[in-house]
Amino acid sequence: RGATNKKVEQAESSDDEDSNQAVKCGPFPCVVCKTTVESSRPVTKAQAAQLGVKEEDISDASRVCSTCWCKTLRTKCPLLSCSTASSKSKKLRHLPAKWKDLSPAMKETVSNELQIPEGTKQVCTTCFGRINKRISQALEDEAN
């Protein structure tokens, strides 16, 4: 029983260690909108481009408010062939897992057909479905 209590205590203490990723309360200036907000989350230099700020503007203490963070998650689909209305900005999804399994030649074929720009990592839900369907067809054709 003593070992079980130790595991529970360790689990609780590990939550405290990961708390820098969670939303914290306190007066912090948002690195994007420059307003002082009560709840915010930390920002890394890797997220600078996503937030639309320069890497030099981000320090170890930089934080972003929830409003600005949520806006960055909802952006326009990068596919040139996307037919989703621009007013319908939804959360983007990562490319299908099958994408990584495709051969370079097959990737190029699908990319050209669906006009997927090089380096694209996320697409809207509609394009995700189209890409998934096209990959399935390509894999089926390759098998036959």
N, C-alpha and C positions, 0 to 999 in steps of 0.2 A: 504493500500500500504506500509506503514511503517513496518508492520510485515513481509511482503514479503522480503523487503530489509534486515531485520535482519536475516531471514532464510538463504538468500544467503551469507551474511557475515559469519554466523556460519558455513555453509558448506565449505566456502573457508578456514576458520581458522582451521577446523578439518582436512583438507588436510595437513596443516603444521604440525599438531601433529602426523600424521601417516607417516611423511616423513622419519622417521628412518628405515622403512621397504623398502623404495624405494632405487634405486641406487643413491648413492651420488658421487659427483665429489670432487676431491682433492687428494693429494698424500697420499695414505694409503698403508701400507704393507699387502699383502695377507697372511693370516694365513696358507694356504696350500702350495703355490709355493714360498713364501717369497719374491716375487718381489714387488716393489712399483708401484702401478697402480693409474690411475686417477679416474676410476669409480669402485665402489665396493658396497657390501651390508653387513649389520651387521650379526654376527654369534652368536648363542646361544649355551650353553653347550649341549643342547639336540641334536644339529646338529653335534656334534663332531664326532660321529661314522660314520655318513653319509659322512662326509668330509674326514675321514681317519686320524684324528688327536686326540690327547689325550685331555680329558676334562680339564686337568690342563693347557694346552697350550692356552685355550680360556679365554680371559678376557672380561670385559664389552666393551672395545674399539676394540675388534677383528673384522676384516672384511675379506671378501673373494672376490676375483676378479670375474668378470662375466664368464670368461673362466673356472675357476675351479668350479664355481657353476653349470654351464651347464653340465660339465662332470659328476658331482655327480647325476644329474637327469637321465643320460643315463647309466644304468648299466645292468649287466647280470641278466636274469630271474632266480629266486631262485628255480624254480620247477625242480625236478630231471628228470621228464618226458618231459621237454621242448625240442622241436625239432627245434626251431628257430636257425639259424646259429649264432655262437658266434660273427661273424664279423658284424652282423646286430643288434648292440646294439641300442635299441630304448628306448624312455621314458617309464618307467613302469607305470602301472595303478593300482589303488586300487582294491582289490577284489570286485566282484559284490555286490550290496546292499542286494541281496537275501541271501548272505552268512550268514549275521547276523540273519536272520529269521529261519535258519535251526536248527533242534534239534541236540543236541550233538551226538547222534547216527548216524544221517544222515551226519553230518559234518565229522565224523570219516570214514564213508564209502566212501564218495567222496574224502577225503584226501588220504586214502589208495589207491584208484583206480587211482588217478591222481598224486600220489607221491608228495603231498603238504607238505613241512616241517612245523612243528609246529611253530607258531609265524609269519608265512608269511603274509605280509600285502599288498605287491604289486607284480604284475606279468606282463609279456610282453603282448602285445595285442593279440597274438595268443592264449596264455594260458588263458587269460581273456575270450575269446570266448568259448574255450573248457570247462572251469569251468562253465560259464553261461549256456551252453547247457546241461551239466551234471546235474546241479542243477534243471533246468526246467524238465528234464526227471525224476529225483528223486522225485520232488514234484508231478508230474503227476502220477507216480507209487504209491505214498503214498495216493493220492486221490482215486485211484481205488481200 
